């Protein structure tokens, strides 16, 4: 069974979002998503300073099996991109919630996360897909 952390918000497209103490939102893909993808070989995150829109494509993750779009759960300015993923994209497989995060956003409307799934809602989503 995939790890699902209760403190995070989730998108049905398998991204997670964590609101940090400074108000930024850290975004990555779930343990379920990385397991389905297989060995991650490349991550294309949005550029620093660019603007992303909630629910829209913000990057790409490629594995030996497939390429998948990454969607941002919130709109705002990209304030950090995980530098580790450029040299070691496999970090996403090893630590999807901690070291394998993709990017951070300074949200223009944190309320956008109100529509995201809770841990229980995400669990129901992946069980329904199984």
C-alpha positions as CSV (number, residue, x, y, z in Angstrom):
1,X,0.0,0.0,0.0
2,X,1.3,3.5,-0.9
3,X,2.2,5.9,1.9
4,X,-0.4,8.7,2.2
5,X,0.4,11.5,4.7
6,X,-2.5,13.0,6.6
7,X,-1.0,16.6,6.7
8,X,-0.9,17.0,3.0
9,X,-3.5,17.9,0.4
10,X,-3.8,15.9,-2.8
11,X,-4.9,16.3,-6.4
12,X,-6.7,13.4,-8.3
13,X,-3.8,13.6,-10.7
14,X,-1.4,12.4,-7.9
15,X,0.3,15.6,-6.8
16,X,0.6,16.5,-3.2
17,X,0.8,20.0,-1.6
18,X,2.2,21.0,1.8
19,X,1.6,24.5,3.3
20,X,4.9,25.6,4.9
21,X,5.2,27.8,8.0
22,X,6.2,30.8,5.7
23,X,3.0,30.4,3.7
24,X,4.6,28.9,0.6
25,X,3.3,25.6,-0.8
26,X,5.7,22.7,-1.6
27,X,4.5,20.4,-4.4
28,X,5.6,16.9,-5.4
29,X,4.1,13.7,-6.6
30,X,2.7,11.0,-4.4
31,X,4.2,7.7,-3.4
32,X,1.5,6.0,-5.4
33,X,2.4,8.0,-8.5
34,X,6.2,7.3,-8.3
35,X,5.5,3.6,-7.9
36,X,3.2,3.6,-10.9
37,X,5.7,5.5,-13.0
38,X,8.7,3.3,-12.1
39,X,12.2,4.6,-12.2
40,X,12.1,8.3,-12.6
41,X,14.8,9.5,-15.1
42,X,14.0,13.2,-15.6
43,X,12.0,16.0,-14.0
44,X,11.1,19.3,-15.7
45,X,9.9,21.8,-13.1
46,X,8.7,25.3,-13.8
47,X,11.3,28.0,-13.8
48,X,12.1,30.2,-10.7
49,X,10.1,33.4,-10.9
50,X,7.5,32.0,-13.3
51,X,3.8,31.9,-12.6
52,X,1.8,28.7,-12.3
53,X,-1.9,28.3,-12.4
54,X,-3.8,26.0,-10.1
55,X,-5.0,22.9,-11.8
56,X,-2.8,23.5,-14.9
57,X,0.3,21.8,-16.1
58,X,3.4,23.1,-14.5
59,X,6.1,20.5,-15.4
60,X,6.8,17.0,-16.5
61,X,8.1,13.9,-14.9
62,X,9.6,11.1,-17.1
63,X,10.3,7.5,-16.1
64,X,11.5,4.5,-18.0
65,X,7.8,3.7,-18.6
66,X,6.1,7.0,-19.4
67,X,6.1,10.8,-19.2
68,X,3.4,12.5,-17.1
69,X,2.4,16.1,-16.7
70,X,2.7,17.7,-13.2
71,X,-0.1,20.0,-12.2
72,X,0.1,22.7,-9.7
73,X,-2.5,22.6,-6.9
74,X,-2.3,26.4,-6.5
75,X,-1.7,29.5,-8.5
76,X,1.3,31.8,-7.7
77,X,4.9,32.5,-8.2
78,X,7.5,29.7,-8.3
79,X,10.0,30.6,-5.5
80,X,12.1,27.4,-5.4
81,X,12.9,24.5,-7.6
82,X,14.4,21.3,-6.1
83,X,18.1,21.4,-7.4
84,X,18.6,17.8,-6.3
85,X,16.3,16.5,-9.1
86,X,18.4,17.8,-11.9
87,X,21.3,15.5,-11.0
88,X,19.4,12.8,-9.2
89,X,15.8,12.5,-10.5
90,X,15.6,9.0,-8.8
91,X,15.2,10.9,-5.5
92,X,11.5,11.1,-6.4
93,X,11.3,7.3,-6.1
94,X,13.4,7.2,-3.0
95,X,11.7,10.0,-1.1
96,X,8.6,11.4,-2.8
97,X,7.4,13.4,0.2
98,X,10.7,14.7,1.6
99,X,13.8,15.0,-0.5
100,X,11.9,14.4,-3.8
101,X,9.7,17.5,-3.8
102,X,9.5,19.4,-7.2
103,X,8.9,23.1,-6.6
104,X,7.5,25.7,-4.1
105,X,5.0,28.3,-4.9
106,X,4.1,31.6,-3.2
107,X,0.4,31.2,-3.6
108,X,-1.8,34.1,-4.8
109,X,-4.9,32.4,-3.2
110,X,-4.3,29.7,-0.6
111,X,-8.0,29.0,-0.7
112,X,-7.5,27.1,-3.9
113,X,-6.3,24.2,-1.7
114,X,-9.8,24.0,-0.1
115,X,-10.9,22.0,-3.2
116,X,-8.0,19.5,-2.9
117,X,-8.4,16.0,-1.5
118,X,-7.7,15.0,2.1
119,X,-5.6,11.9,2.7
120,X,-8.8,9.9,3.1
121,X,-10.2,11.3,-0.2
122,X,-7.0,10.5,-2.0
123,X,-6.9,7.0,-0.6
124,X,-10.5,6.5,-2.0
125,X,-9.4,7.8,-5.4
126,X,-6.5,5.4,-5.8
127,X,-8.5,2.5,-4.5
128,X,-11.3,3.3,-7.0
129,X,-8.6,3.3,-9.8
130,X,-7.2,-0.1,-8.7
